Amino acid sequence: MLNIQESLPGFNELLSRFSVKPEQTLFVADKNTLGFAKRICRDANAMFCVLNAGETAKNWQSVRKVLQRAHKGGLGRDALFIGVGGGVITDLTGFAASIYMRGVGLCFVSTSLLGMTDAAIGGKTGFDLFQIKNLAGSFYPAAQVYICMETLATLPAKERKSGFGEIIKSAMLDSKTAQAESFAQIKSAVLEDNKTALCSLIKMAIRVKNEIVEEDPFERGGRRALLNLGHTFAHALESSLGFGMVTHGEAVAWGIACAARLGLKLGITTERRMCSIIELLNQTGYETGVPYPGLKNSAMFCAALKSDKKKSSNGLCFVIPEECGARLVRVELKDIKLVYQSAGIE
Ligand SMILES: NC(=O)c1ccc[n+]([C@@H]2O[C@H](COP(=O)([O-])OP(=O)(O)OC[C@H]3O[C@@H](n4cnc5c(N)ncnc54)[C@H](O)[C@@H]3O)[C@@H](O)[C@H]2O)c1
């Protein structure tokens, strides 16, 4: 269940939704979000596990730390894990909850714009492994997700900008009329700091994601793959630059521009559509140029692209923008040059 509200939830109210006692709960946070967890918990007798912040902490060691804390604290199958933080914390907490004693209760308090609009919704959990984003993971939706607008007040500008990458993606997957309205709201929220527009965009992104996930919860060949718009290029960029060097949302925004260029080459995206997408990304301050500045190791980028999780034996799958929405397209390995060219690699 999703709770969009201004303030953090009270601990008693949160616990009542799970029928657990404070001593059966484990809060997972990073150093930047621990304050929120402590404000929820107050003086109650709950456990805490504090992880390092950011993408570089999205690894097995962090998952192990959560499991170890739960084990040492004597938590059983009736435990509740509460992830308080951005997408990294909710992905890690969700994964740990999915495997601890074959699955315990799970609640998220999402504190980043990207988390609120994407990561905390839809049930995908995981961590990075062997330099590949989210190589290991599970589907394990949180039973309760809290989106508390007050937490955005402390979110650094860079992370706020990152959130708009996924918001733009969601708007592009929406209906044509809704899309035009969202594009205007995105400009207003970014350029004029319009809070009403931001609130509508958060709700829009959640609605779009929920609609798609409901149709194909386990990404078994249905529409859920469309949520990967921009992500094949983005994940290759993130892993070749080094995790944490570029925010996820910035990588996704750049990936959307690459997908639009690839769509033009494949004859799917019209030039007008490609230009309007790239214009919106530029106006909202995203890098769309190719190759990505600072991407020195193009061989590593190409290798990362080819090892994407969405690959098949003789091709790579990309989500390509259409006039309205997007479509999943397989590019044969013999045509991979088109993909490289779209990312500025000749
Ligand atoms: N599970 C999914 O469906 C899904 C979808 C999209 C993205 N993701 C994942 O989400 C991750 C990115 O999430 P993110 O952008 O939230 O990154 P993040 O969790 O690393 O948070 C970004 C930074 O902001 C800090 N922070 C978070 N909330 C704060 C607040 N309110 N005040 C101050 N600082 C705060 C964090 O400590 C961190 O340093 C990626 O690993 C990505 O793969 C998952």
The ligand as an SDF file (V2000), in Angstrom:
LIG
                    3D

 44 48  0  0  0  0  0  0  0  0999 V2000
   13.9830   -1.1240   -7.7340 N   0  0  0  0  0  0  0  0  0  0  0  0
   13.6650   -0.3880   -8.7790 C   0  0  0  0  0  0  0  0  0  0  0  0
   12.6510   -0.6000   -9.4520 O   0  0  0  0  0  0  0  0  0  0  0  0
   14.5560    0.7780   -9.1380 C   0  0  0  0  0  0  0  0  0  0  0  0
   14.1090    1.7330  -10.0600 C   0  0  0  0  0  0  0  0  0  0  0  0
   14.9290    2.8200  -10.3320 C   0  0  0  0  0  0  0  0  0  0  0  0
   16.1660    2.9360   -9.7060 C   0  0  0  0  0  0  0  0  0  0  0  0
   16.5690    1.9730   -8.8310 N   0  0  0  0  0  0  0  0  0  0  0  0
   17.8680    2.0880   -8.1420 C   0  0  0  0  0  0  0  0  0  0  0  0
   17.8350    3.2310   -7.2960 O   0  0  0  0  0  0  0  0  0  0  0  0
   19.1820    3.6540   -7.0810 C   0  0  0  0  0  0  0  0  0  0  0  0
   19.2320    5.1630   -7.1620 C   0  0  0  0  0  0  0  0  0  0  0  0
   18.3990    5.7070   -6.1690 O   0  0  0  0  0  0  0  0  0  0  0  0
   18.6960    7.1680   -5.5790 P   0  0  0  0  0  0  0  0  0  0  0  0
   18.9000    8.1050   -6.6870 O   0  0  0  0  0  0  0  0  0  0  0  0
   17.6660    7.4310   -4.5670 O   0  0  0  0  0  0  0  0  0  0  0  0
   20.1480    6.9780   -4.9270 O   0  0  0  0  0  0  0  0  0  0  0  0
   20.6480    6.8430   -3.4100 P   0  0  0  0  0  0  0  0  0  0  0  0
   19.8160    5.9290   -2.6390 O   0  0  0  0  0  0  0  0  0  0  0  0
   22.1100    6.5710   -3.5120 O   0  0  0  0  0  0  0  0  0  0  0  0
   20.4390    8.3090   -2.8350 O   0  0  0  0  0  0  0  0  0  0  0  0
   21.2050    9.3540   -3.3680 C   0  0  0  0  0  0  0  0  0  0  0  0
   21.9390   10.1070   -2.2630 C   0  0  0  0  0  0  0  0  0  0  0  0
   21.0060   10.9470   -1.6010 O   0  0  0  0  0  0  0  0  0  0  0  0
   21.0330   10.6960   -0.2010 C   0  0  0  0  0  0  0  0  0  0  0  0
   19.6910   10.9380    0.2790 N   0  0  0  0  0  0  0  0  0  0  0  0
   18.5620   10.2260    0.0310 C   0  0  0  0  0  0  0  0  0  0  0  0
   17.5140   10.8440    0.5500 N   0  0  0  0  0  0  0  0  0  0  0  0
   17.9510   11.9580    1.1540 C   0  0  0  0  0  0  0  0  0  0  0  0
   17.3200   13.0320    1.8370 C   0  0  0  0  0  0  0  0  0  0  0  0
   16.0050   13.0840    1.9710 N   0  0  0  0  0  0  0  0  0  0  0  0
   18.1030   14.0140    2.3430 N   0  0  0  0  0  0  0  0  0  0  0  0
   19.4510   13.9830    2.1730 C   0  0  0  0  0  0  0  0  0  0  0  0
   20.1000   13.0480    1.4950 N   0  0  0  0  0  0  0  0  0  0  0  0
   19.3600   12.0310    0.9940 C   0  0  0  0  0  0  0  0  0  0  0  0
   21.5350    9.2940   -0.0610 C   0  0  0  0  0  0  0  0  0  0  0  0
   22.1220    9.0950    1.1950 O   0  0  0  0  0  0  0  0  0  0  0  0
   22.5680    9.2200   -1.1860 C   0  0  0  0  0  0  0  0  0  0  0  0
   23.7710    9.7970   -0.7720 O   0  0  0  0  0  0  0  0  0  0  0  0
   20.0240    2.9740   -8.1330 C   0  0  0  0  0  0  0  0  0  0  0  0
   20.8060    1.9820   -7.5300 O   0  0  0  0  0  0  0  0  0  0  0  0
   19.0140    2.3460   -9.0810 C   0  0  0  0  0  0  0  0  0  0  0  0
   19.4890    1.1640   -9.6760 O   0  0  0  0  0  0  0  0  0  0  0  0
   15.7850    0.9190   -8.5300 C   0  0  0  0  0  0  0  0  0  0  0  0
  1  2  1  0
  2  3  2  0
  2  4  1  0
  4  5  1  0
  4 44  2  0
  5  6  2  0
  6  7  1  0
  7  8  2  0
  8  9  1  0
  8 44  1  0
  9 10  1  0
  9 42  1  0
 10 11  1  0
 11 12  1  0
 11 40  1  0
 12 13  1  0
 13 14  1  0
 14 15  2  0
 14 16  1  0
 14 17  1  0
 17 18  1  0
 18 19  2  0
 18 20  1  0
 18 21  1  0
 21 22  1  0
 22 23  1  0
 23 24  1  0
 23 38  1  0
 24 25  1  0
 25 26  1  0
 25 36  1  0
 26 27  1  0
 26 35  1  0
 27 28  2  0
 28 29  1  0
 29 30  1  0
 29 35  2  0
 30 31  1  0
 30 32  2  0
 32 33  1  0
 33 34  2  0
 34 35  1  0
 36 37  1  0
 36 38  1  0
 38 39  1  0
 40 41  1  0
 40 42  1  0
 42 43  1  0
M  CHG  2   8   1  16  -1
M  END
$$$$
